[in-house]
Amino acid sequence: MATLKQIRQRIKTAKNIQQITKAMKLVAAARLKKATDRVLESRPYADKLKEFMGSLSQAGELPVHPLMEKRETINKAILVVVTSERGLAGGYNTSIIRKAADFIKAAGFEVELVTIGKKGHQFFSKRGYKIIHSITMPSAGASLENAIEATRVTRQAFESGEADAIFVCYSKFYSAIRQIPQLVQLLPIEAPVKDDADGMVPAEVSFEPNAEAVLNALLPRYFQTLVWQSLLEGTASEFGARMTAMTSATDNAGKMIQSLTLKANRERQAGITTQILEVVGGAEALKG
């Protein structure tokens, strides 16, 4: 049975934890607003670029480009895993790591990792997975430099033949309480196929100065955009998950404080009652 002093100490500890989780909730909420704005602003550009790639797929035979080179068999692939630098984000990191681990287990070919975020690196390095590159993100979220670095490492591995395919595992942001892990193939780039079941004749596409120059300018940017978009989605998902987790933790701390306060009051009242009974008993003894 906890004493009154121990209960009061637990109340003090719970209040300190509540202050910390409340502060973390406010910080995550502020960063979530900025991250959400960045995601919503970048999506139209990414969607338009995908639409443009779809229009190129109707242009007939395109010139050969290293980023579109499809290997007959995949012997080795690189998986980019986007997690957070810190914990206390609910199930955000766990769901991404589980998705990546399931993919590696069922892949049927060798998979090497490029980790973005400390949590993914810690998990896979402790379990013997081969990590060829690790990227640390700022606490405020992913930066464009992180995307450029990940693009450079994976593109170099693909073009040199060290990897036959590049995949990315990240969490797509829908709302503060809904983030869904995604696993997408980045390389080789496959232009989205448009549905021409309506019988429309594909429009004739002319390239200026030529198709090869257009692809050389477009495909690297398209690849980098896919990586950057996955980082933005992951950053918004992280802050959404952290804000939700800290809100729940703050509420639970409040309930614990309320319960412990009630328990402390009962213990105090029981102590007072005991003291009164002792005084009354002593007085009765003196009378006798």
TORDREN-86694 format. One line per 4 residues: number of its first residue (from 1); their letters; for each residue x, y, z of N, C-alpha, C. Coordinates in steps of 0.1 Angstrom, whole numbers. Layout:
! residues N
NUM = a = X:Y:Z:X:Y:Z:X:Y:Z ~ ...
END
This chain:
! residues 288
1 = matl = 9:-12:0:0:0:0:9:12:0 ~ 7:21:-10:15:33:-11:11:43:0 ~ 21:50:6:19:60:16:14:73:9 ~ 10:82:17:5:95:12:17:102:6
5 = kqir = 29:101:12:40:108:6:44:103:-8 ~ 43:89:-9:46:83:-22:36:87:-33 ~ 23:88:-29:13:92:-38:15:106:-43 ~ 18:115:-34:21:129:-37:33:130:-46
9 = qrik = 43:122:-44:55:122:-53:51:117:-67 ~ 42:107:-68:37:103:-81:29:113:-88 ~ 21:121:-80:13:132:-86:23:142:-92 ~ 33:146:-85:43:155:-89:50:151:-102
13 = takn = 54:138:-102:60:132:-114:51:133:-126 ~ 38:129:-124:29:129:-135:26:143:-140 ~ 26:153:-132:25:167:-136:37:172:-144 ~ 49:168:-141:60:171:-148:60:165:-162
17 = iqqi = 56:152:-163:55:145:-176:44:152:-184 ~ 33:156:-178:22:162:-185:27:176:-192 ~ 35:183:-184:41:196:-190:49:193:-202 ~ 57:182:-201:66:179:-212:58:175:-225
21 = tkam = 49:166:-223:41:161:-234:32:172:-240 ~ 28:181:-232:20:192:-237:28:202:-245 ~ 41:204:-241:50:212:-249:54:206:-262 ~ 56:192:-262:59:185:-274:47:185:-283
25 = klva = 35:185:-278:23:185:-286:22:199:-293 ~ 25:210:-286:24:223:-292:35:225:-303 ~ 47:220:-300:58:221:-310:54:213:-323 ~ 49:200:-321:45:192:-332:34:198:-340
29 = aarl = 24:204:-333:13:211:-340:18:222:-349 ~ 28:230:-344:33:241:-352:41:236:-364 ~ 49:226:-362:56:221:-373:47:213:-383 ~ 37:207:-378:27:200:-387:21:210:-397
33 = kkat = 17:222:-392:11:232:-401:21:235:-413 ~ 33:237:-409:43:241:-420:45:229:-429 ~ 47:217:-423:49:205:-431:37:202:-440 ~ 25:204:-435:13:202:-443:12:211:-455
37 = drvl = 16:224:-453:16:234:-463:26:230:-474 ~ 38:225:-470:48:221:-480:43:209:-488 ~ 36:199:-482:31:188:-489:21:192:-499 ~ 11:200:-495:0:204:-504:5:213:-515
41 = esrp = 16:221:-513:22:229:-523:29:221:-533 ~ 36:210:-529:44:202:-538:36:192:-546 ~ 25:188:-541:17:177:-548:13:181:-562 ~ 8:193:-564:4:197:-578:16:196:-588
45 = yadk = 27:200:-584:39:199:-592:42:185:-595 ~ 42:176:-585:45:162:-587:35:155:-596 ~ 22:159:-594:11:153:-602:13:158:-617 ~ 16:170:-619:17:175:-632:29:169:-639
49 = lkef = 40:166:-632:51:160:-638:48:145:-642 ~ 40:138:-633:36:125:-637:27:125:-649 ~ 18:135:-650:9:137:-661:17:139:-674 ~ 28:147:-673:37:149:-684:44:137:-689
53 = mgsl = 48:129:-679:54:116:-682:44:107:-689 ~ 32:107:-685:22:99:-692:20:104:-706 ~ 20:117:-709:19:121:-723:31:117:-731 ~ 43:116:-725:54:112:-732:53:97:-736
57 = sqag = 46:89:-728:45:75:-731:37:73:-744 ~ 29:83:-748:22:82:-761:30:87:-773 ~ 42:91:-770:50:97:-781:57:86:-790 ~ 54:74:-787:60:63:-795:73:59:-789
61 = elpv = 82:54:-797:95:49:-792:104:60:-787 ~ 108:60:-774:116:70:-768:131:66:-768 ~ 140:75:-768:154:71:-768:158:64:-755 ~ 168:56:-756:173:49:-744:179:58:-734
65 = hplm = 175:57:-722:181:65:-711:185:56:-699 ~ 196:59:-693:200:50:-682:190:49:-671 ~ 182:59:-668:172:58:-657:160:50:-661 ~ 158:47:-674:147:39:-678:151:25:-682
69 = ekre = 164:22:-680:169:9:-684:163:-2:-675 ~ 155:-11:-680:149:-22:-672:157:-34:-674 ~ 162:-40:-662:170:-52:-663:161:-64:-664 ~ 166:-74:-671:158:-87:-673:155:-93:-659
73 = tink = 164:-94:-650:161:-99:-637:167:-90:-626 ~ 161:-89:-615:166:-81:-604:174:-90:-594 ~ 187:-88:-594:195:-95:-585:198:-87:-572 ~ 198:-74:-573:201:-66:-561:193:-53:-562
77 = ailv = 187:-49:-552:179:-37:-552:183:-28:-539 ~ 180:-15:-540:182:-6:-529:168:-1:-524 ~ 166:-2:-511:154:3:-505:157:15:-497 ~ 151:26:-500:152:39:-492:141:39:-481
81 = vvts = 145:39:-469:136:38:-458:136:52:-451 ~ 124:58:-451:122:71:-445:116:70:-431 ~ 123:73:-421:118:73:-407:121:86:-401 ~ 119:87:-388:121:100:-381:135:99:-373
85 = ergl = 139:110:-368:151:111:-360:149:107:-346 ~ 137:110:-341:133:108:-327:121:99:-326 ~ 119:94:-314:107:86:-311:96:94:-306 ~ 87:88:-298:75:95:-292:66:100:-304
89 = aggy = 65:91:-314:56:95:-325:45:84:-327 ~ 41:78:-317:31:67:-318:37:55:-326 ~ 28:50:-335:32:39:-343:38:43:-357 ~ 43:55:-358:48:60:-371:60:52:-376
93 = ntsi = 70:51:-368:82:44:-372:80:29:-373 ~ 72:24:-364:70:9:-363:63:5:-376 ~ 53:12:-381:46:8:-393:55:8:-405 ~ 63:18:-406:72:19:-418:83:8:-417
97 = irka = 89:6:-406:99:-5:-405:93:-18:-407 ~ 81:-21:-403:74:-34:-405:72:-35:-420 ~ 67:-25:-427:65:-25:-441:78:-28:-449 ~ 89:-22:-445:101:-24:-452:107:-38:-449
101 = adfi = 106:-43:-437:110:-56:-433:103:-67:-440 ~ 90:-65:-442:81:-75:-449:85:-76:-464 ~ 88:-64:-469:93:-63:-483:106:-71:-485 ~ 115:-68:-476:128:-75:-477:127:-90:-476
105 = kaag = 119:-94:-467:117:-108:-465:111:-115:-477 ~ 101:-109:-484:94:-115:-495:100:-111:-508 ~ 111:-104:-509:116:-98:-521:121:-109:-531 ~ 129:-119:-526:134:-129:-535:147:-125:-541
109 = feve = 153:-113:-537:166:-109:-542:172:-101:-531 ~ 185:-98:-533:192:-91:-522:188:-76:-522 ~ 186:-71:-510:181:-58:-508:191:-50:-498 ~ 197:-39:-503:205:-31:-495:197:-18:-491
113 = lvti = 201:-12:-480:193:-1:-475:200:13:-476 ~ 192:23:-478:196:37:-476:186:42:-466 ~ 191:45:-454:182:50:-443:182:65:-442 ~ 170:71:-441:169:85:-439:161:86:-425
117 = gkkg = 168:91:-415:163:91:-402:169:81:-393 ~ 172:85:-380:180:77:-371:172:64:-367 ~ 159:65:-366:152:53:-361:153:41:-370 ~ 151:43:-383:153:32:-392:167:27:-392
121 = hqff = 177:36:-391:191:31:-391:194:23:-379 ~ 189:27:-367:191:19:-355:185:5:-355 ~ 172:5:-361:166:-8:-361:173:-18:-370 ~ 176:-14:-383:181:-23:-392:196:-26:-390
125 = skrg = 204:-17:-384:218:-19:-382:219:-29:-370 ~ 211:-29:-361:212:-39:-349:208:-53:-354 ~ 201:-54:-365:196:-67:-369:204:-73:-381 ~ 215:-66:-384:224:-72:-394:221:-69:-409
129 = ykii = 212:-60:-411:208:-56:-425:220:-47:-431 ~ 222:-48:-444:233:-41:-450:228:-27:-453 ~ 234:-17:-447:231:-3:-449:243:3:-456 ~ 240:8:-469:251:14:-477:253:29:-475
133 = hsit = 242:35:-469:243:50:-467:232:53:-457 ~ 236:63:-449:226:68:-438:226:83:-439 ~ 214:88:-438:212:103:-439:205:108:-426 ~ 210:118:-420:204:124:-408:196:136:-412
137 = mpsa = 184:137:-407:175:148:-410:175:158:-398 ~ 173:171:-402:171:181:-391:158:178:-383 ~ 158:183:-370:147:180:-362:134:187:-367 ~ 135:197:-375:124:204:-381:118:197:-393
141 = gasl = 124:186:-397:119:179:-409:129:178:-420 ~ 126:170:-430:135:168:-442:138:181:-449 ~ 150:182:-455:153:193:-463:156:189:-477 ~ 157:198:-486:159:195:-500:173:188:-502
145 = enai = 183:192:-493:196:186:-494:196:171:-491 ~ 187:167:-482:185:153:-479:180:145:-491 ~ 171:151:-499:166:145:-511:176:144:-522 ~ 184:155:-523:195:155:-533:205:144:-530
149 = eatr = 209:143:-517:219:133:-513:214:119:-516 ~ 201:116:-512:195:103:-514:194:100:-529 ~ 191:110:-537:190:108:-552:204:105:-558 ~ 214:112:-553:227:111:-558:232:96:-555
153 = vtrq = 231:92:-543:236:79:-539:229:67:-547 ~ 216:68:-547:208:57:-554:210:57:-569 ~ 210:69:-575:212:70:-589:225:65:-594 ~ 235:68:-586:249:64:-589:249:48:-589
157 = afes = 243:42:-579:243:28:-577:235:21:-589 ~ 224:28:-593:216:22:-604:223:23:-617 ~ 229:35:-620:235:37:-633:248:28:-634 ~ 255:26:-623:267:18:-624:265:3:-624
161 = gead = 252:-1:-622:249:-15:-623:250:-22:-609 ~ 253:-15:-599:254:-21:-585:240:-25:-580 ~ 230:-18:-585:216:-21:-581:207:-22:-594 ~ 198:-31:-594:189:-33:-606:176:-25:-604
165 = aifv = 173:-21:-592:160:-14:-590:162:-6:-577 ~ 154:5:-576:154:14:-564:140:15:-559 ~ 138:13:-546:125:14:-540:125:24:-529 ~ 114:29:-525:113:38:-513:102:34:-505
169 = cysk = 104:34:-491:93:31:-482:91:43:-473 ~ 79:49:-473:77:61:-465:62:61:-461 ~ 58:70:-454:44:71:-449:37:83:-456 ~ 26:80:-463:19:90:-470:9:97:-460
173 = fysa = 9:110:-461:2:118:-452:-12:121:-457 ~ -22:118:-449:-36:121:-452:-42:131:-442 ~ -39:128:-429:-44:138:-418:-35:135:-406 ~ -38:143:-396:-30:141:-383:-32:128:-377
177 = irqi = -43:121:-380:-45:108:-374:-45:97:-384 ~ -41:100:-396:-41:89:-406:-29:91:-415 ~ -20:81:-414:-8:81:-422:-6:66:-426 ~ -5:64:-439:-4:50:-444:10:47:-451
181 = pqlv = 17:37:-446:30:33:-452:28:29:-467 ~ 37:34:-475:37:31:-489:51:26:-493 ~ 51:17:-503:63:12:-509:62:13:-524 ~ 71:22:-530:70:25:-544:83:23:-551
185 = qllp = 83:18:-563:95:17:-571:98:30:-577 ~ 111:34:-576:116:47:-582:123:45:-595 ~ 132:35:-595:140:32:-607:139:17:-610 ~ 139:13:-623:139:22:-634:125:29:-636
189 = ieap = 126:41:-642:114:49:-643:106:43:-654 ~ 93:42:-651:83:37:-661:73:47:-662 ~ 72:53:-674:62:63:-676:48:58:-674 ~ 39:65:-667:25:61:-665:18:58:-678
193 = vkdd = 11:47:-679:4:44:-691:-10:49:-690 ~ -13:57:-700:-26:63:-701:-36:53:-707 ~ -48:54:-703:-59:45:-708:-64:51:-721 ~ -62:44:-732:-67:49:-745:-79:40:-749
197 = adgm = -86:34:-740:-97:25:-743:-108:32:-751 ~ -108:46:-750:-119:53:-756:-117:55:-772 ~ -106:49:-776:-103:49:-791:-97:62:-796 ~ -93:71:-788:-87:83:-792:-73:81:-798
201 = vpae = -70:87:-808:-57:86:-814:-47:94:-806 ~ -36:88:-802:-26:96:-795:-21:108:-802 ~ -19:119:-795:-15:131:-801:0:130:-805 ~ 4:136:-816:17:136:-821:26:146:-812
205 = vsfe = 37:141:-807:45:148:-798:58:152:-805 ~ 62:164:-805:75:168:-811:84:174:-800 ~ 97:170:-801:107:174:-791:116:185:-796 ~ 119:194:-787:128:205:-791:138:207:-780
209 = pnae = 151:206:-782:157:204:-796:156:190:-801 ~ 156:179:-792:154:166:-796:149:158:-784 ~ 145:145:-786:139:137:-775:150:134:-765 ~ 162:131:-769:173:128:-760:176:139:-750
213 = avln = 176:151:-755:179:163:-747:168:165:-737 ~ 156:163:-741:144:165:-732:145:154:-721 ~ 147:142:-724:148:131:-714:160:134:-704 ~ 171:138:-710:182:141:-701:179:151:-691
217 = allp = 171:161:-694:167:172:-685:156:168:-676 ~ 147:160:-681:134:157:-674:136:145:-664 ~ 142:134:-668:142:122:-660:149:124:-647 ~ 161:130:-646:167:132:-633:159:140:-624
221 = ryfq = 152:151:-629:144:159:-621:131:151:-617 ~ 126:143:-625:114:135:-621:118:125:-610 ~ 130:119:-611:134:110:-600:136:117:-587 ~ 143:129:-588:145:137:-576:132:142:-570
225 = tlvw = 122:145:-578:109:149:-573:102:138:-566 ~ 103:126:-571:97:115:-564:103:113:-550 ~ 116:114:-549:123:112:-536:119:124:-527 ~ 119:136:-532:116:148:-524:102:147:-519
229 = qsll = 93:143:-527:79:141:-523:77:131:-512 ~ 84:120:-513:83:110:-502:88:115:-489 ~ 99:124:-489:104:130:-477:94:140:-471 ~ 88:148:-480:78:157:-475:66:150:-469
233 = egta = 61:139:-475:50:132:-470:54:125:-456 ~ 66:120:-456:71:114:-443:72:124:-432 ~ 77:136:-435:78:147:-425:65:151:-419 ~ 55:153:-428:42:157:-423:35:145:-415
237 = sefg = 37:133:-420:32:121:-413:38:120:-399 ~ 51:123:-398:58:122:-385:52:132:-375 ~ 51:144:-379:46:155:-370:31:152:-367 ~ 23:147:-376:9:144:-373:8:133:-363
241 = armt = 17:122:-365:16:111:-355:21:116:-342 ~ 32:124:-341:37:129:-328:27:138:-321 ~ 20:146:-328:10:155:-322:-1:146:-316 ~ -6:136:-324:-16:128:-319:-12:120:-307
245 = amts = 0:114:-307:6:107:-296:7:115:-283 ~ 12:128:-285:14:136:-273:1:141:-268 ~ -9:143:-276:-22:147:-272:-28:136:-263 ~ -26:123:-267:-31:112:-260:-24:111:-247
249 = atdn = -10:113:-247:-2:112:-235:-6:122:-225 ~ -8:135:-230:-12:146:-221:-26:143:-214 ~ -35:138:-222:-48:134:-216:-47:123:-206 ~ -39:113:-209:-37:102:-200:-30:106:-187
253 = agkm = -21:116:-188:-14:121:-176:-24:128:-167 ~ -33:136:-174:-44:143:-166:-53:133:-159 ~ -56:122:-165:-65:112:-159:-58:106:-147 ~ -45:103:-149:-37:97:-138:-36:107:-126
257 = iqsl = -33:120:-129:-33:130:-118:-46:130:-111 ~ -57:130:-118:-70:131:-112:-72:119:-103 ~ -68:107:-108:-70:94:-100:-61:94:-88 ~ -49:99:-89:-39:99:-78:-43:109:-68
261 = tlka = -49:120:-72:-53:131:-63:-65:126:-54 ~ -74:119:-61:-85:113:-53:-80:102:-43 ~ -71:95:-47:-65:84:-38:-58:91:-27 ~ -50:102:-30:-43:109:-19:-53:115:-9
265 = nrer = -64:121:-14:-74:127:-5:-80:116:4 ~ -83:104:-1:-88:93:7:-78:89:18 ~ -65:88:14:-55:84:23:-54:95:34 ~ -55:108:30:-54:118:40:-65:118:50
269 = qagi = -77:116:44:-89:115:53:-89:103:62 ~ -84:92:57:-83:80:65:-73:83:77 ~ -62:90:74:-52:93:84:-58:102:95 ~ -66:112:90:-72:121:100:-82:114:109
273 = ttqi = -90:105:102:-100:97:110:-93:89:120 ~ -81:83:116:-74:74:126:-69:83:138 ~ -64:95:135:-59:103:145:-70:108:155 ~ -82:111:149:-93:115:157:-97:103:167
277 = levv = -98:91:161:-101:79:169:-91:77:180 ~ -78:79:177:-68:78:188:-70:88:199 ~ -73:101:195:-75:111:205:-88:108:214 ~ -98:104:207:-111:100:214:-108:88:223
281 = ggae = -101:79:218:-98:67:226:-90:70:239 ~ -80:80:237:-72:84:248:-80:92:258 ~ -89:100:253:-97:108:263:-106:98:271 ~ -112:88:264:-121:79:271:-113:71:282
285 = alkg = -100:68:278:-92:61:288:-89:69:300 ~ -87:82:298:-84:91:310:-96:92:319 ~ -108:92:312:-120:93:320:-122:81:329 ~ -118:69:323:-120:57:331:-110:56:342
END
